[in-house]
Amino acid sequence: MTMNVPVGGICLYPGKVADVSDTANPVWPPKTEVISEPSFPLDTSGVMANGAVALLEPLGWMVCDGRQLFVSAFYELYAALGNLYGGDPASGTFRIPDLRGVFVRGVDNGAGADPDADKRRSPDDKEDYAGVGSMQLDALQTHQHDYKEPTGTTISDKGSAAFSVPPDTLKTSDPLPPARVSKDETRARNIAVYYIIRYR
C-alpha cells in the first residue's frame, strides 16, 4: 500500500492506534482552555504503539493529529507540506494536518462547485484562503416555510367550530412572544476513523 501512495498522501484507517498527540487544536472554536505549545519540537520517528493497537509509524504512516516535526527528520514530508499547517522555518519545524474530528472537503480548484470558496480560511485561521488545507467552520442554516394561518371561526354544517383559511401565505418566523427555540444540527450518518498520512 505504501508504494502506491505518495509521501504526503492521506488515507483512512479504521483500526486502533496509539495516541501520540492529545493537545486540543487551538484553531477550532470554542476555545475553552489555554492551549500551550510544547517546549520543544516533537520528533516521533521512534514512537511505537503497544498492546492491541496498530504499528503504523514503522510502516511509514502517522495519524493526522497536528503534531510538530523536525524538517531534518521528515524532509520528504516537509517537501510536500511545507509550513502550510504551521511550524517555524527558523527553528526547522513544521506541522502535519490536524484532521481529528472533522470531515474533509475536495478543493474546488476552479470547478465552481463551491459557492463559498471566498469565505474559507487558512489552516492557521490568519487569512482568507480557499486552497488545500482551507478551513470551514460548521453552520446551522436558517430557513423558512410557507404556511396559511387559519383565521376566524365559523360553524360547520355539523354544528362544530371550523376555521377559514385565507389565500395569502405567510412565512415562518421566531415565535411571539419570544420563547426558547431549539436548533438541531443536521448531519449524515457517519463513522469515526483515523486519517493517516504517509511520511516516507
C-alpha atoms as an extended CHARMM CRD file, in Angstrom:
* protein
*
       200  EXT
         1         1  MET       CA              0.0000000000        0.0000000000        0.0000000000  PROA      1               0.0000000000
         2         2  THR       CA              2.7890000000        2.4430000000        0.8670000000  PROA      2               0.0000000000
         3         3  MET       CA              4.3600000000        2.1670000000       -2.5760000000  PROA      3               0.0000000000
         4         4  ASN       CA              1.1700000000        3.3300000000       -4.3180000000  PROA      4               0.0000000000
         5         5  VAL       CA              0.5840000000        6.4100000000       -2.1390000000  PROA      5               0.0000000000
         6         6  PRO       CA              2.8900000000        9.4390000000       -2.4980000000  PROA      6               0.0000000000
         7         7  VAL       CA              4.5620000000       10.9590000000        0.5450000000  PROA      7               0.0000000000
         8         8  GLY       CA              2.0120000000       13.3930000000        1.9710000000  PROA      8               0.0000000000
         9         9  GLY       CA             -0.9010000000       11.2510000000        0.7570000000  PROA      9               0.0000000000
        10        10  ILE       CA             -3.7330000000       10.6850000000        3.2250000000  PROA      10              0.0000000000
        11        11  CYS       CA             -5.7820000000        7.5170000000        3.7100000000  PROA      11              0.0000000000
        12        12  LEU       CA             -8.4580000000        6.3070000000        6.1190000000  PROA      12              0.0000000000
        13        13  TYR       CA             -7.5660000000        3.7980000000        8.8240000000  PROA      13              0.0000000000
        14        14  PRO       CA            -10.3990000000        2.1470000000       10.8190000000  PROA      14              0.0000000000
        15        15  GLY       CA             -8.2340000000        0.3190000000       13.3690000000  PROA      15              0.0000000000
        16        16  LYS       CA             -6.9510000000        1.3690000000       16.7860000000  PROA      16              0.0000000000
        17        17  VAL       CA             -3.6830000000        3.2770000000       17.0170000000  PROA      17              0.0000000000
        18        18  ALA       CA             -1.5050000000        4.6590000000       19.7740000000  PROA      18              0.0000000000
        19        19  ASP       CA             -2.2770000000        8.2860000000       20.5780000000  PROA      19              0.0000000000
        20        20  VAL       CA              0.7870000000       10.4740000000       20.1340000000  PROA      20              0.0000000000
        21        21  SER       CA             -0.7830000000       13.9180000000       20.4840000000  PROA      21              0.0000000000
        22        22  ASP       CA             -3.6570000000       14.7120000000       22.8400000000  PROA      22              0.0000000000
        23        23  THR       CA             -3.3260000000       18.5030000000       22.5870000000  PROA      23              0.0000000000
        24        24  ALA       CA             -6.5170000000       20.3070000000       21.5460000000  PROA      24              0.0000000000
        25        25  ASN       CA             -6.4020000000       22.1450000000       18.2370000000  PROA      25              0.0000000000
        26        26  PRO       CA             -6.4950000000       25.8690000000       19.1580000000  PROA      26              0.0000000000
        27        27  VAL       CA             -7.8160000000       26.9110000000       15.7410000000  PROA      27              0.0000000000
        28        28  TRP       CA            -11.2250000000       25.2710000000       16.0920000000  PROA      28              0.0000000000
        29        29  PRO       CA            -13.6040000000       27.1470000000       18.4210000000  PROA      29              0.0000000000
        30        30  PRO       CA            -14.8270000000       27.1870000000       21.0930000000  PROA      30              0.0000000000
        31        31  LYS       CA            -11.5440000000       27.8910000000       22.8440000000  PROA      31              0.0000000000
        32        32  THR       CA            -12.4620000000       26.9350000000       26.3740000000  PROA      32              0.0000000000
        33        33  GLU       CA             -8.9530000000       26.3390000000       27.6700000000  PROA      33              0.0000000000
        34        34  VAL       CA             -5.4980000000       27.7860000000       27.2820000000  PROA      34              0.0000000000
        35        35  ILE       CA             -3.5220000000       25.7570000000       24.7750000000  PROA      35              0.0000000000
        36        36  SER       CA              0.1930000000       25.5940000000       25.4580000000  PROA      36              0.0000000000
        37        37  GLU       CA              2.6670000000       24.6660000000       22.7680000000  PROA      37              0.0000000000
        38        38  PRO       CA              5.2720000000       22.0150000000       23.5730000000  PROA      38              0.0000000000
        39        39  SER       CA              8.5430000000       23.4940000000       24.7230000000  PROA      39              0.0000000000
        40        40  PHE       CA             10.4430000000       21.5960000000       22.0560000000  PROA      40              0.0000000000
        41        41  PRO       CA              9.5970000000       20.1580000000       18.6180000000  PROA      41              0.0000000000
        42        42  LEU       CA              8.2680000000       16.6210000000       18.6630000000  PROA      42              0.0000000000
        43        43  ASP       CA             10.2520000000       14.0480000000       16.7150000000  PROA      43              0.0000000000
        44        44  THR       CA              8.0520000000       10.9690000000       16.7110000000  PROA      44              0.0000000000
        45        45  SER       CA             10.1650000000        8.7690000000       14.4830000000  PROA      45              0.0000000000
        46        46  GLY       CA             10.7330000000        6.3870000000       17.3870000000  PROA      46              0.0000000000
        47        47  VAL       CA              7.1860000000        6.2920000000       18.7360000000  PROA      47              0.0000000000
        48        48  MET       CA              5.7710000000        2.7770000000       18.7430000000  PROA      48              0.0000000000
        49        49  ALA       CA              2.2920000000        1.5540000000       19.5400000000  PROA      49              0.0000000000
        50        50  ASN       CA              1.8040000000       -1.2440000000       22.0240000000  PROA      50              0.0000000000
        51        51  GLY       CA             -0.8070000000       -3.7540000000       23.1190000000  PROA      51              0.0000000000
        52        52  ALA       CA             -3.6740000000       -4.2310000000       20.6870000000  PROA      52              0.0000000000
        53        53  VAL       CA             -3.0480000000       -1.1030000000       18.6350000000  PROA      53              0.0000000000
        54        54  ALA       CA             -1.5490000000       -0.8570000000       15.1550000000  PROA      54              0.0000000000
        55        55  LEU       CA              2.1300000000       -0.2410000000       14.4490000000  PROA      55              0.0000000000
        56        56  LEU       CA              1.6120000000        2.3980000000       11.7640000000  PROA      56              0.0000000000
        57        57  GLU       CA              4.7290000000        4.5100000000       12.0710000000  PROA      57              0.0000000000
        58        58  PRO       CA              7.2430000000        1.7490000000       11.3120000000  PROA      58              0.0000000000
        59        59  LEU       CA              5.2640000000        1.2470000000        8.0890000000  PROA      59              0.0000000000
        60        60  GLY       CA              5.6930000000        4.8990000000        7.1070000000  PROA      60              0.0000000000
        61        61  TRP       CA              2.3610000000        6.3080000000        8.3290000000  PROA      61              0.0000000000
        62        62  MET       CA              1.3020000000        8.6210000000       11.1520000000  PROA      62              0.0000000000
        63        63  VAL       CA             -2.0440000000        9.9190000000       12.3650000000  PROA      63              0.0000000000
        64        64  CYS       CA             -3.0020000000       13.4170000000       11.1680000000  PROA      64              0.0000000000
        65        65  ASP       CA             -3.0780000000       14.9470000000       14.6430000000  PROA      65              0.0000000000
        66        66  GLY       CA             -1.3260000000       18.2620000000       14.0320000000  PROA      66              0.0000000000
        67        67  ARG       CA              1.9460000000       17.2820000000       15.7030000000  PROA      67              0.0000000000
        68        68  GLN       CA              5.0780000000       19.3120000000       15.1600000000  PROA      68              0.0000000000
        69        69  LEU       CA              8.0520000000       17.6220000000       13.4880000000  PROA      69              0.0000000000
        70        70  PHE       CA             11.6670000000       18.4010000000       12.6130000000  PROA      70              0.0000000000
        71        71  VAL       CA             12.2280000000       19.0980000000        8.9240000000  PROA      71              0.0000000000
        72        72  SER       CA             15.5510000000       17.2370000000        9.1360000000  PROA      72              0.0000000000
        73        73  ALA       CA             13.8320000000       14.0470000000       10.2870000000  PROA      73              0.0000000000
        74        74  PHE       CA             10.9270000000       14.2170000000        7.8140000000  PROA      74              0.0000000000
        75        75  TYR       CA             12.3170000000       16.1700000000        4.8630000000  PROA      75              0.0000000000
        76        76  GLU       CA             10.2570000000       14.2720000000        2.2720000000  PROA      76              0.0000000000
        77        77  LEU       CA              7.0160000000       15.0640000000        4.0760000000  PROA      77              0.0000000000
        78        78  TYR       CA              8.1290000000       18.6690000000        4.5360000000  PROA      78              0.0000000000
        79        79  ALA       CA              8.7100000000       18.8880000000        0.7780000000  PROA      79              0.0000000000
        80        80  ALA       CA              5.0250000000       18.0110000000        0.3000000000  PROA      80              0.0000000000
        81        81  LEU       CA              3.5290000000       20.1680000000        3.0760000000  PROA      81              0.0000000000
        82        82  GLY       CA              5.9670000000       22.9650000000        3.8090000000  PROA      82              0.0000000000
        83        83  ASN       CA              4.7110000000       25.1750000000        6.6140000000  PROA      83              0.0000000000
        84        84  LEU       CA              1.1160000000       25.2800000000        5.3510000000  PROA      84              0.0000000000
        85        85  TYR       CA             -0.1390000000       23.7850000000        8.6310000000  PROA      85              0.0000000000
        86        86  GLY       CA              2.2250000000       25.6490000000       10.9440000000  PROA      86              0.0000000000
        87        87  GLY       CA              5.6520000000       25.2310000000       12.4470000000  PROA      87              0.0000000000
        88        88  ASP       CA              8.6190000000       27.5540000000       12.4210000000  PROA      88              0.0000000000
        89        89  PRO       CA             11.0110000000       27.5900000000        9.4470000000  PROA      89              0.0000000000
        90        90  ALA       CA             13.6080000000       29.4180000000       11.5630000000  PROA      90              0.0000000000
        91        91  SER       CA             13.7850000000       26.5150000000       14.0190000000  PROA      91              0.0000000000
        92        92  GLY       CA             13.4240000000       23.8760000000       11.2960000000  PROA      92              0.0000000000
        93        93  THR       CA              9.9720000000       22.6380000000       12.2800000000  PROA      93              0.0000000000
        94        94  PHE       CA              6.6430000000       22.0630000000       10.5470000000  PROA      94              0.0000000000
        95        95  ARG       CA              3.2630000000       20.5710000000       11.4120000000  PROA      95              0.0000000000
        96        96  ILE       CA              1.1510000000       17.9040000000        9.7710000000  PROA      96              0.0000000000
        97        97  PRO       CA             -2.5830000000       18.4930000000        9.2220000000  PROA      97              0.0000000000
        98        98  ASP       CA             -4.8590000000       18.1040000000       12.2460000000  PROA      98              0.0000000000
        99        99  LEU       CA             -7.8420000000       16.1530000000       10.9000000000  PROA      99              0.0000000000
       100       100  ARG       CA             -9.1760000000       14.9400000000       14.2390000000  PROA      100             0.0000000000
       101       101  GLY       CA            -12.9310000000       15.2660000000       14.4660000000  PROA      101             0.0000000000
       102       102  VAL       CA            -13.5020000000       16.8830000000       11.0570000000  PROA      102             0.0000000000
       103       103  PHE       CA            -14.7550000000       15.9070000000        7.6220000000  PROA      103             0.0000000000
       104       104  VAL       CA            -12.5890000000       16.6150000000        4.5880000000  PROA      104             0.0000000000
       105       105  ARG       CA            -13.7010000000       18.5810000000        1.5180000000  PROA      105             0.0000000000
       106       106  GLY       CA            -12.3610000000       18.4970000000       -2.0340000000  PROA      106             0.0000000000
       107       107  VAL       CA            -10.5550000000       21.6510000000       -3.2280000000  PROA      107             0.0000000000
       108       108  ASP       CA            -12.8160000000       23.4660000000       -5.7260000000  PROA      108             0.0000000000
       109       109  ASN       CA             -9.8360000000       24.3530000000       -7.9470000000  PROA      109             0.0000000000
       110       110  GLY       CA            -11.9130000000       26.4370000000      -10.3570000000  PROA      110             0.0000000000
       111       111  ALA       CA            -14.7950000000       23.9570000000      -10.7400000000  PROA      111             0.0000000000
       112       112  GLY       CA            -17.3320000000       26.4640000000       -9.4390000000  PROA      112             0.0000000000
       113       113  ALA       CA            -18.9580000000       23.8210000000       -7.2140000000  PROA      113             0.0000000000
       114       114  ASP       CA            -18.0650000000       25.6650000000       -4.0030000000  PROA      114             0.0000000000
       115       115  PRO       CA            -20.0330000000       28.9400000000       -3.9700000000  PROA      115             0.0000000000
       116       116  ASP       CA            -18.4800000000       29.9970000000       -0.6500000000  PROA      116             0.0000000000
       117       117  ALA       CA            -14.8410000000       29.4610000000       -1.5950000000  PROA      117             0.0000000000
       118       118  ASP       CA            -14.0720000000       33.1220000000       -0.8790000000  PROA      118             0.0000000000
       119       119  LYS       CA            -15.1420000000       32.6120000000        2.7550000000  PROA      119             0.0000000000
       120       120  ARG       CA            -12.6300000000       29.8530000000        3.5390000000  PROA      120             0.0000000000
       121       121  ARG       CA             -9.7610000000       30.4090000000        5.9880000000  PROA      121             0.0000000000
       122       122  SER       CA             -6.1210000000       29.3350000000        6.0440000000  PROA      122             0.0000000000
       123       123  PRO       CA             -5.1980000000       26.3640000000        8.2850000000  PROA      123             0.0000000000
       124       124  ASP       CA             -3.8940000000       28.7700000000       10.9490000000  PROA      124             0.0000000000
       125       125  ASP       CA             -7.0630000000       30.9170000000       10.6790000000  PROA      125             0.0000000000
       126       126  LYS       CA             -4.9940000000       34.0440000000        9.9100000000  PROA      126             0.0000000000
       127       127  GLU       CA             -6.1990000000       34.9220000000        6.4090000000  PROA      127             0.0000000000
       128       128  ASP       CA             -8.7860000000       34.2310000000        3.7200000000  PROA      128             0.0000000000
       129       129  TYR       CA             -7.6420000000       31.2430000000        1.6950000000  PROA      129             0.0000000000
       130       130  ALA       CA             -9.5110000000       28.7320000000       -0.4850000000  PROA      130             0.0000000000
       131       131  GLY       CA             -6.7790000000       26.2390000000       -1.4230000000  PROA      131             0.0000000000
       132       132  VAL       CA             -5.7570000000       22.9010000000        0.0220000000  PROA      132             0.0000000000
       133       133  GLY       CA             -5.9660000000       22.9030000000        3.8020000000  PROA      133             0.0000000000
       134       134  SER       CA             -8.5280000000       25.7340000000        3.8990000000  PROA      134             0.0000000000
       135       135  MET       CA            -10.9720000000       25.5380000000        6.7890000000  PROA      135             0.0000000000
       136       136  GLN       CA            -14.7120000000       25.9670000000        7.0080000000  PROA      136             0.0000000000
       137       137  LEU       CA            -16.4870000000       26.0560000000       10.3530000000  PROA      137             0.0000000000
       138       138  ASP       CA            -19.8280000000       24.3940000000       10.9700000000  PROA      138             0.0000000000
       139       139  ALA       CA            -23.0480000000       26.3240000000       10.3700000000  PROA      139             0.0000000000
       140       140  LEU       CA            -26.7450000000       25.9470000000       11.0570000000  PROA      140             0.0000000000
       141       141  GLN       CA            -28.5740000000       27.3830000000        8.0800000000  PROA      141             0.0000000000
       142       142  THR       CA            -31.7450000000       29.3750000000        8.7050000000  PROA      142             0.0000000000
       143       143  HSD       CA            -34.7240000000       28.6730000000        6.5230000000  PROA      143             0.0000000000
       144       144  GLN       CA            -38.4220000000       29.4430000000        6.2690000000  PROA      144             0.0000000000
       145       145  HSD       CA            -41.5550000000       27.5710000000        5.3060000000  PROA      145             0.0000000000
       146       146  ASP       CA            -44.7560000000       28.9430000000        3.7960000000  PROA      146             0.0000000000
       147       147  TYR       CA            -47.9960000000       28.3930000000        5.6460000000  PROA      147             0.0000000000
       148       148  LYS       CA            -51.5450000000       29.6890000000        5.7090000000  PROA      148             0.0000000000
       149       149  GLU       CA            -52.8130000000       30.9370000000        9.0290000000  PROA      149             0.0000000000
       150       150  PRO       CA            -56.3990000000       29.9800000000        9.8380000000  PROA      150             0.0000000000
       151       151  THR       CA            -58.4780000000       32.9880000000       10.7980000000  PROA      151             0.0000000000
       152       152  GLY       CA            -61.9680000000       33.4260000000       12.1360000000  PROA      152             0.0000000000
       153       153  THR       CA            -64.1870000000       30.6700000000       13.3880000000  PROA      153             0.0000000000
       154       154  THR       CA            -67.2770000000       29.6110000000       11.5460000000  PROA      154             0.0000000000
       155       155  ILE       CA            -69.8760000000       26.9810000000       12.2560000000  PROA      155             0.0000000000
       156       156  SER       CA            -69.7780000000       23.9350000000       10.0270000000  PROA      156             0.0000000000
       157       157  ASP       CA            -72.8680000000       22.1600000000        8.7450000000  PROA      157             0.0000000000
       158       158  LYS       CA            -72.2480000000       19.6110000000       11.5190000000  PROA      158             0.0000000000
       159       159  GLY       CA            -72.6430000000       22.3220000000       14.1480000000  PROA      159             0.0000000000
       160       160  SER       CA            -68.9790000000       22.3250000000       15.2420000000  PROA      160             0.0000000000
       161       161  ALA       CA            -66.3920000000       25.1280000000       15.0610000000  PROA      161             0.0000000000
       162       162  ALA       CA            -64.3010000000       25.4330000000       11.8920000000  PROA      162             0.0000000000
       163       163  PHE       CA            -61.7560000000       27.9030000000       10.5620000000  PROA      163             0.0000000000
       164       164  SER       CA            -61.4660000000       29.7350000000        7.2950000000  PROA      164             0.0000000000
       165       165  VAL       CA            -58.0400000000       29.8390000000        5.5930000000  PROA      165             0.0000000000
       166       166  PRO       CA            -57.0700000000       32.9620000000        3.6420000000  PROA      166             0.0000000000
       167       167  PRO       CA            -55.4930000000       32.6320000000        0.1700000000  PROA      167             0.0000000000
       168       168  ASP       CA            -52.2970000000       34.5080000000        1.1740000000  PROA      168             0.0000000000
       169       169  THR       CA            -49.3380000000       32.5980000000        2.5650000000  PROA      169             0.0000000000
       170       170  LEU       CA            -47.1270000000       33.7250000000        5.4240000000  PROA      170             0.0000000000
       171       171  LYS       CA            -43.5020000000       32.9900000000        6.2890000000  PROA      171             0.0000000000
       172       172  THR       CA            -42.4920000000       31.1710000000        9.4550000000  PROA      172             0.0000000000
       173       173  SER       CA            -40.6060000000       33.2650000000       11.9890000000  PROA      173             0.0000000000
       174       174  ASP       CA            -39.4920000000       33.2150000000       15.5990000000  PROA      174             0.0000000000
       175       175  PRO       CA            -42.3950000000       32.6170000000       17.9800000000  PROA      175             0.0000000000
       176       176  LEU       CA            -44.1170000000       35.5630000000       19.6240000000  PROA      176             0.0000000000
       177       177  PRO       CA            -43.7540000000       36.2420000000       22.4450000000  PROA      177             0.0000000000
       178       178  PRO       CA            -40.0520000000       35.1910000000       22.4660000000  PROA      178             0.0000000000
       179       179  ALA       CA            -39.5510000000       31.6240000000       23.5900000000  PROA      179             0.0000000000
       180       180  ARG       CA            -36.7900000000       29.0880000000       23.6420000000  PROA      180             0.0000000000
       181       181  VAL       CA            -36.1560000000       27.7190000000       20.1520000000  PROA      181             0.0000000000
       182       182  SER       CA            -34.1850000000       24.5080000000       19.7630000000  PROA      182             0.0000000000
       183       183  LYS       CA            -31.8000000000       24.3380000000       16.8280000000  PROA      183             0.0000000000
       184       184  ASP       CA            -30.8000000000       20.8880000000       15.6780000000  PROA      184             0.0000000000
       185       185  GLU       CA            -27.6370000000       20.1500000000       13.7480000000  PROA      185             0.0000000000
       186       186  THR       CA            -28.1890000000       18.2310000000       10.5420000000  PROA      186             0.0000000000
       187       187  ARG       CA            -25.6370000000       15.6020000000        9.6730000000  PROA      187             0.0000000000
       188       188  ALA       CA            -25.3210000000       12.4660000000        7.5880000000  PROA      188             0.0000000000
       189       189  ARG       CA            -24.7360000000        9.0920000000        9.2180000000  PROA      189             0.0000000000
       190       190  ASN       CA            -21.0400000000        8.7650000000        9.8790000000  PROA      190             0.0000000000
       191       191  ILE       CA            -18.3720000000        6.6230000000       11.4770000000  PROA      191             0.0000000000
       192       192  ALA       CA            -15.1320000000        7.6580000000       13.1690000000  PROA      192             0.0000000000
       193       193  VAL       CA            -11.8540000000        6.6060000000       11.5590000000  PROA      193             0.0000000000
       194       194  TYR       CA             -8.2990000000        7.9270000000       11.6140000000  PROA      194             0.0000000000
       195       195  TYR       CA             -6.8560000000        9.9850000000        8.8020000000  PROA      195             0.0000000000
       196       196  ILE       CA             -3.2730000000        8.8160000000        8.3530000000  PROA      196             0.0000000000
       197       197  ILE       CA             -0.5560000000       10.4620000000        6.2920000000  PROA      197             0.0000000000
       198       198  ARG       CA              2.3780000000        8.7820000000        4.5710000000  PROA      198             0.0000000000
       199       199  TYR       CA              5.6670000000       10.3110000000        5.7100000000  PROA      199             0.0000000000
       200       200  ARG       CA              8.2230000000        8.1620000000        3.8660000000  PROA      200             0.0000000000
